[in-house]
Amino acid sequence: MLYQTLPCPALKGRARACPPTVCRMVGSQESAPQWRQDRARWKQAYDILRGQLERGEYKTGFPIPSLNQLEQQFPDLARNTIRKAVDRLEREGFVRAEVGVGTFVRPSDEWEPTGD
């Protein structure tokens, strides 16, 4: 199978044939989300990340992308906006953060969404 060669943010701009299942950054550069004006952007980023978790795009026990990688996925959002979305995911039990290690997906039976 052939993959489109794009600059990979994980490789600091060097081109690489990168399947989307290995590098989530490839698809995200091609189609950045269209932000609605009637809802806070951090809530929209939260909705996108929560949807990815609920669909199983990130497996239990494995890390979600780092803030640096999420900045590439959401290029028009400030780092603090993305951090607020991830903090909400942590507060609702979707993920757990380990300082200096990463943010990991928790088992779905531990999720406590607020319905917001």
VEXRO-417615 format. One record per residue (C-alpha): residue number from 0; residue in one letter; chain; x, y, z. Coordinates in pm, 1 decimal. Example, Ala and Ser with C-alpha at 12.3 -4.5 7.8 and 13.67 -1.06 7.14 Angstrom:
+-----+----+----+----------+----------+----------+
:   i : aa : ch :       xx :       yy :       zz :
+-----+----+----+----------+----------+----------+
:   0 :  a :  A :   1230.0 :   -450.0 :    780.0 :
:   1 :  s :  A :   1367.0 :   -106.0 :    714.0 :
+-----+----+----+----------+----------+----------+
END
This chain:
+-----+----+----+----------+----------+----------+
:   i : aa : ch :       xx :       yy :       zz :
+-----+----+----+----------+----------+----------+
:   0 :  m :  A :      0.0 :      0.0 :      0.0 :
:   1 :  l :  A :    131.8 :    344.6 :    -88.1 :
:   2 :  y :  A :    105.7 :    638.4 :    146.6 :
:   3 :  q :  A :    121.2 :   1003.3 :     64.3 :
:   4 :  t :  A :    456.0 :   1155.5 :    154.1 :
:   5 :  l :  A :    401.6 :   1461.1 :    373.5 :
:   6 :  p :  A :    617.9 :   1647.1 :    621.7 :
:   7 :  c :  A :    577.1 :   1470.0 :    952.1 :
:   8 :  p :  A :    569.2 :   1699.7 :   1258.4 :
:   9 :  a :  A :    708.1 :   1418.2 :   1470.4 :
:  10 :  l :  A :   1015.8 :   1419.5 :   1246.9 :
:  11 :  k :  A :   1046.7 :   1800.5 :   1256.2 :
:  12 :  g :  A :    940.1 :   1861.9 :    897.4 :
:  13 :  r :  A :   1134.8 :   1589.2 :    718.4 :
:  14 :  a :  A :    929.2 :   1409.6 :    452.9 :
:  15 :  r :  A :    832.9 :   1050.6 :    519.6 :
:  16 :  a :  A :    589.6 :    795.5 :    379.9 :
:  17 :  c :  A :    362.3 :    774.1 :    679.4 :
:  18 :  p :  A :     44.7 :    565.9 :    716.2 :
:  19 :  p :  A :   -230.2 :    754.6 :    904.0 :
:  20 :  t :  A :   -258.5 :    472.5 :   1158.5 :
:  21 :  v :  A :    104.0 :    526.9 :   1258.3 :
:  22 :  c :  A :    119.9 :    905.8 :   1243.7 :
:  23 :  r :  A :   -207.7 :   1083.2 :   1322.0 :
:  24 :  m :  A :    -52.5 :   1411.1 :   1215.9 :
:  25 :  v :  A :    -75.5 :   1334.0 :    841.3 :
:  26 :  g :  A :   -452.5 :   1347.2 :    814.6 :
:  27 :  s :  A :   -487.6 :   1637.2 :   1055.0 :
:  28 :  q :  A :   -273.2 :   1872.1 :    846.2 :
:  29 :  e :  A :   -493.7 :   1821.5 :    543.9 :
:  30 :  s :  A :   -822.8 :   1907.9 :    712.7 :
:  31 :  a :  A :   -816.5 :   2128.1 :   1020.0 :
:  32 :  p :  A :  -1150.7 :   2147.6 :   1202.0 :
:  33 :  q :  A :  -1392.3 :   2426.7 :   1116.3 :
:  34 :  w :  A :  -1467.2 :   2602.2 :   1444.5 :
:  35 :  r :  A :  -1821.7 :   2711.0 :   1527.8 :
:  36 :  q :  A :  -1863.7 :   3060.9 :   1667.9 :
:  37 :  d :  A :  -2141.8 :   2966.4 :   1912.0 :
:  38 :  r :  A :  -1933.6 :   2725.0 :   2124.2 :
:  39 :  a :  A :  -1599.4 :   2765.5 :   2300.2 :
:  40 :  r :  A :  -1311.8 :   2620.4 :   2100.3 :
:  41 :  w :  A :  -1178.2 :   2418.6 :   2394.8 :
:  42 :  k :  A :  -1518.3 :   2246.8 :   2417.2 :
:  43 :  q :  A :  -1508.0 :   2169.6 :   2045.6 :
:  44 :  a :  A :  -1154.1 :   2026.4 :   2077.8 :
:  45 :  y :  A :  -1275.8 :   1827.4 :   2380.9 :
:  46 :  d :  A :  -1566.4 :   1691.0 :   2172.2 :
:  47 :  i :  A :  -1327.4 :   1583.8 :   1894.8 :
:  48 :  l :  A :  -1085.9 :   1412.1 :   2134.9 :
:  49 :  r :  A :  -1368.1 :   1247.9 :   2331.3 :
:  50 :  g :  A :  -1516.0 :   1116.8 :   2005.9 :
:  51 :  q :  A :  -1179.7 :    967.5 :   1912.3 :
:  52 :  l :  A :  -1161.7 :    796.8 :   2253.0 :
:  53 :  e :  A :  -1517.9 :    665.3 :   2231.3 :
:  54 :  r :  A :  -1456.5 :    527.8 :   1880.2 :
:  55 :  g :  A :  -1149.8 :    343.2 :   2009.2 :
:  56 :  e :  A :   -894.8 :    537.1 :   1803.9 :
:  57 :  y :  A :   -678.5 :    541.6 :   2116.3 :
:  58 :  k :  A :   -652.0 :    211.2 :   2301.2 :
:  59 :  t :  A :   -685.7 :    164.2 :   2676.6 :
:  60 :  g :  A :   -350.5 :    195.6 :   2852.9 :
:  61 :  f :  A :   -183.5 :    368.7 :   2558.8 :
:  62 :  p :  A :    -97.0 :    739.3 :   2545.5 :
:  63 :  i :  A :   -292.4 :   1001.9 :   2359.7 :
:  64 :  p :  A :    -84.1 :   1245.7 :   2153.1 :
:  65 :  s :  A :    129.5 :   1489.5 :   2349.0 :
:  66 :  l :  A :     37.0 :   1857.7 :   2367.4 :
:  67 :  n :  A :    298.2 :   1925.6 :   2098.7 :
:  68 :  q :  A :    132.8 :   1670.8 :   1868.9 :
:  69 :  l :  A :   -215.0 :   1803.3 :   1948.1 :
:  70 :  e :  A :    -92.6 :   2151.9 :   1855.9 :
:  71 :  q :  A :    -16.7 :   2008.3 :   1512.4 :
:  72 :  q :  A :   -362.6 :   1848.7 :   1495.0 :
:  73 :  f :  A :   -527.3 :   2177.8 :   1597.3 :
:  74 :  p :  A :   -290.6 :   2436.0 :   1443.8 :
:  75 :  d :  A :   -518.5 :   2734.6 :   1501.9 :
:  76 :  l :  A :   -570.1 :   2669.9 :   1875.5 :
:  77 :  a :  A :   -351.7 :   2800.3 :   2154.8 :
:  78 :  r :  A :   -166.5 :   2545.9 :   2367.3 :
:  79 :  n :  A :   -366.2 :   2647.4 :   2677.1 :
:  80 :  t :  A :   -692.2 :   2589.9 :   2488.3 :
:  81 :  i :  A :   -582.7 :   2236.1 :   2403.4 :
:  82 :  r :  A :   -461.1 :   2180.7 :   2758.5 :
:  83 :  k :  A :   -804.4 :   2283.5 :   2890.6 :
:  84 :  a :  A :   -971.5 :   2020.7 :   2668.1 :
:  85 :  v :  A :   -727.8 :   1750.2 :   2787.2 :
:  86 :  d :  A :   -775.0 :   1857.0 :   3150.2 :
:  87 :  r :  A :  -1149.8 :   1812.8 :   3108.2 :
:  88 :  l :  A :  -1093.3 :   1463.4 :   2967.9 :
:  89 :  e :  A :   -881.1 :   1384.6 :   3272.2 :
:  90 :  r :  A :  -1136.8 :   1525.6 :   3515.3 :
:  91 :  e :  A :  -1408.0 :   1307.3 :   3359.2 :
:  92 :  g :  A :  -1191.3 :    996.7 :   3383.1 :
:  93 :  f :  A :  -1125.6 :    938.4 :   3011.7 :
:  94 :  v :  A :   -749.4 :    975.2 :   3056.6 :
:  95 :  r :  A :   -491.7 :    992.1 :   3336.2 :
:  96 :  a :  A :   -186.1 :   1211.9 :   3325.0 :
:  97 :  e :  A :    151.5 :   1098.6 :   3454.9 :
:  98 :  v :  A :    393.9 :   1385.6 :   3500.5 :
:  99 :  g :  A :    695.1 :   1348.2 :   3274.3 :
: 100 :  v :  A :    554.0 :   1034.7 :   3108.9 :
: 101 :  g :  A :    234.4 :   1114.9 :   2919.0 :
: 102 :  t :  A :   -145.2 :   1106.1 :   2925.6 :
: 103 :  f :  A :   -294.4 :    757.7 :   2902.5 :
: 104 :  v :  A :   -639.8 :    625.7 :   2812.3 :
: 105 :  r :  A :   -828.4 :    478.0 :   3105.4 :
: 106 :  p :  A :  -1066.6 :    179.6 :   3076.8 :
: 107 :  s :  A :  -1412.0 :    282.2 :   2952.8 :
: 108 :  d :  A :  -1583.3 :    159.8 :   3270.9 :
: 109 :  e :  A :  -1400.0 :    439.0 :   3459.3 :
: 110 :  w :  A :  -1530.7 :    717.9 :   3233.0 :
: 111 :  e :  A :  -1766.6 :    964.4 :   3400.1 :
: 112 :  p :  A :  -1884.7 :   1209.1 :   3131.9 :
: 113 :  t :  A :  -2081.9 :   1506.6 :   3257.6 :
: 114 :  g :  A :  -2300.3 :   1526.0 :   2948.2 :
: 115 :  d :  A :  -2195.7 :   1886.5 :   2876.2 :
+-----+----+----+----------+----------+----------+
END
